[in-house]
Amino acid sequence: MEEKNNGETMGLVLEGGGMRGIYTAGVLDIFLEHGIYFDGVIGVSAGAIHGCSYVAGQTGRSIRYYKKYCKDKRFMSFRNVIKTGDMVDKQFCYHELPDVLDPYDYQAFENSKMKYYVTCTNVDTGKAEYFQITDMKKQIDLLRASASLPYVSKLVEYDGKRLLDGGCTDSIPVNAFMKMGYKRNVVVMTRPRNYAKEPELGGLAAAYYRKYPEFVRALKNRHKAYNNTRKLIRRLEEEGSAFVISPGEPLDMGRTCHDPDQLQRVYDIGRGDAVRQLGNLEVFLEKRR
């Protein structure tokens, strides 16, 4: 299908959510199948993981390898946490899998016209940082950092910075993307529209990350930042500068899942939601300001 021209500042913002992010993979595969592309893509955590396959144009890759390896303890398990300090095995997930087992198309990524960004959290400053990835192989640690969940992941060091999951500080970076120049955005969320985040256990953060007080503060205020972003997105929708795709009800899937059938179920929900929104999405993409 002919690629659609979406304007100079059309962005795609992808929320995270652990295994729940396979919903986003379903949405993105529909985009690829219908030739829907953007000028820039920014992903957080699982959104970053699935977003990179989208930028490389690899339809079906995410659901394929998630289903195949979800029961492999190297893919994601608490055994890994005990053995290595990381829930996700670094060598397996970020090297063996994309380089050998289910090859990632690095060249297609580099040739893509879409700019690609990931969101990470700097644990020293307690602030979100946004990195453009231009060479996925050389910058793979930025992707890994964006998806490194707190408490079950080691800090990822990159260019002198200590980084973790971008969702700790900016789960849906639509405001940051707008500041970068992407004034109109499609936002894919993995929670229903009426979802509101509850406060986290502050004592755990204070004990676990006592060396990083700014990060502790960010974790304590995470729910406020998240809920405020939700309010912003609703306002942007009303103004016509944001288009949201999100599940109509809770996906009933946690951050981890080892059941291929459940992964397929949530992936199919994402596909279905995207298909139902195609007509309205076309109208949004064709509008100019």
Helices and strands as residue ranges (DSSP letters): E 10-14, G 18-21, H 22-33, E 40-44, H 46-55, H 61-69, H 78-84, H 90-91, I 92-101, H 106-111, E 115-122, E 127-132, H 140-146, E 156-158, E 161-165, G 166-168, H 174-179, E 184-188, H 202-208, H 213-220, H 222-239, E 242-245, H 260-286
